[in-house]
Amino acid sequence: MLYDLTVVQFSKMLGNLSAILTRGEAFAQAKKIDVGVLLNSRLAADQFGLIRQVQIATDTAKLGVARLTGKVAEAPKHEDNETTLPQLLARIASVLEYLSGFTPEEFAQAETQKVSQPRWEGKYLTGREFAIEHAIPNFYFHVTTAYAILRHNGVELGKKDYLGTLPFKS
């Protein structure tokens, strides 16, 4: 279950995020706006801008899965120095490639895995708690905020852009 909630959903939403960012670029070109204006936009003065939202979303996806499977040392490293849209899209692509290497079998012990991070000062969550109460909500917060920044700046996006394709049945 945690494989589907993390690898599958993170991958889908990162793909949607790439598409949303590309729509932002097209909007900027059509309106003759420097795309950097969008990349550095934020919803509130004390909130991270679009670039940082994408960085945190990708970090949450890769490190969330890595922590659940005990593979933190193997997670791709990113310097958080992206300043352009192509760099952000490349970062997303590298995380998608990393996520594609996981299998459901690697999550066999994920629910009971002890998960911690330096900020938690010696405390931990079970893998299930970590995924459901931290990684998944944090990931969606940053993807949603990236979407909202673009939408707030006039990029014509809707719920279908955010959700992407759904596996409808007939």
C-alpha positions in Angstrom: 0.0 0.0 0.0 2.7 2.5 0.9 4.4 1.9 -2.5 1.2 3.0 -4.3 0.7 6.0 -1.9 4.2 7.2 -2.4 6.1 6.0 -5.5 3.0 5.8 -7.7 1.3 9.0 -6.6 4.5 11.0 -6.2 5.5 10.0 -9.7 2.1 11.0 -11.1 2.0 14.3 -9.4 5.6 15.2 -10.3 4.6 14.5 -13.9 1.6 16.8 -13.4 3.9 19.4 -11.8 6.2 19.3 -14.9 3.2 19.9 -17.1 2.0 22.8 -14.9 5.4 24.4 -15.0 5.5 24.1 -18.8 2.1 25.7 -19.0 3.5 28.6 -16.9 6.4 29.0 -19.3 3.9 29.1 -22.3 1.9 31.7 -20.4 4.9 33.8 -19.7 5.9 33.7 -23.4 2.4 34.6 -24.6 2.2 37.5 -22.2 5.8 38.6 -22.8 6.7 38.1 -19.1 10.1 37.0 -18.0 9.5 33.4 -16.8 11.8 34.3 -13.9 9.1 36.5 -12.5 6.9 33.4 -12.1 9.7 31.3 -10.8 10.4 33.8 -8.0 6.8 34.5 -7.2 5.3 33.5 -3.9 1.8 33.7 -2.3 2.9 35.5 0.9 5.9 37.5 1.8 7.0 34.9 4.4 6.5 31.9 2.1 8.9 30.2 -0.2 8.8 31.1 -3.9 8.0 28.7 -6.7 11.5 27.5 -7.2 11.8 26.4 -3.6 8.3 24.8 -3.7 9.5 22.6 -6.5 12.7 21.8 -4.7 11.0 20.8 -1.6 8.3 18.7 -3.4 11.1 16.7 -5.2 13.1 16.3 -2.0 10.0 15.1 -0.1 9.3 12.5 -2.9 12.8 11.1 -3.2 13.7 11.2 0.5 10.3 10.0 1.6 10.6 6.9 -0.5 14.3 6.5 0.5 13.5 6.7 4.2 10.6 4.2 3.9 12.9 1.7 2.1 16.1 2.3 4.1 17.9 3.7 1.0 18.7 7.3 2.0 22.3 7.1 0.9 21.2 6.1 -2.6 18.9 9.1 -3.1 20.0 11.6 -5.8 21.6 14.7 -4.4 20.5 18.1 -5.5 22.3 21.3 -4.7 19.1 23.5 -4.6 20.8 25.9 -7.0 18.1 25.8 -9.8 17.3 29.2 -11.2 15.6 28.3 -14.5 12.7 26.3 -15.7 14.8 23.8 -17.6 16.8 23.2 -14.4 13.6 22.6 -12.4 12.2 20.3 -15.1 15.5 18.4 -15.1 15.4 18.0 -11.3 11.9 16.6 -11.5 13.0 14.2 -14.3 15.9 13.0 -12.1 13.5 12.3 -9.2 11.1 10.5 -11.5 13.9 8.3 -12.8 14.9 7.5 -9.3 11.4 6.7 -8.2 11.0 4.4 -11.3 13.6 2.1 -9.9 11.6 1.1 -6.8 9.4 -2.0 -6.6 6.5 -2.8 -4.3 8.6 -5.6 -2.7 11.1 -3.0 -1.4 8.3 -1.7 0.8 7.7 -5.0 2.6 9.0 -3.5 5.9 8.1 0.1 5.2 5.2 0.3 7.6 7.2 -0.6 10.7 10.5 1.0 9.6 11.7 3.6 12.1 12.0 6.9 10.2 13.8 9.9 11.5 15.5 13.0 10.2 18.0 15.4 11.8 15.3 18.0 12.6 13.5 15.6 14.8 16.2 15.5 17.5 16.3 11.7 18.2 12.6 11.1 17.7 11.1 8.9 15.0 7.9 7.8 13.4 6.9 4.4 12.1 7.0 4.2 8.3 3.3 4.2 8.2 3.1 7.3 10.4 5.8 9.0 8.5 4.2 8.4 5.1 0.6 9.3 6.1 1.3 12.1 8.6 4.4 13.7 7.2 5.7 12.8 3.7 2.4 12.6 1.8 0.9 15.8 3.3 4.2 17.7 2.9 4.6 16.6 -0.7 1.0 17.7 -1.6 1.4 21.0 0.3 4.4 22.0 -1.9 2.9 20.8 -5.2 -0.4 22.6 -4.4 1.5 25.7 -3.5 3.5 25.6 -6.7 0.1 25.2 -8.6 -1.4 28.1 -6.6 1.5 30.4 -7.3 1.1 29.9 -11.0 -2.7 30.2 -10.8 -2.4 33.3 -8.7 -0.2 34.9 -11.4 -2.8 34.3 -14.1 -1.7 31.0 -15.6 -4.9 29.3 -16.8 -4.9 26.1 -14.8 -7.7 24.0 -13.5 -8.3 21.0 -11.3 -7.8 18.7 -14.2 -4.3 20.1 -14.7 -3.5 19.4 -11.0 -5.1 15.9 -10.9 -3.9 14.8 -14.3 -5.5 11.8 -16.0 -7.6 9.4 -13.9 -7.9 5.7 -14.5 -11.7 5.8 -15.4 -13.4 2.5 -16.1 -16.4 1.9 -18.3 
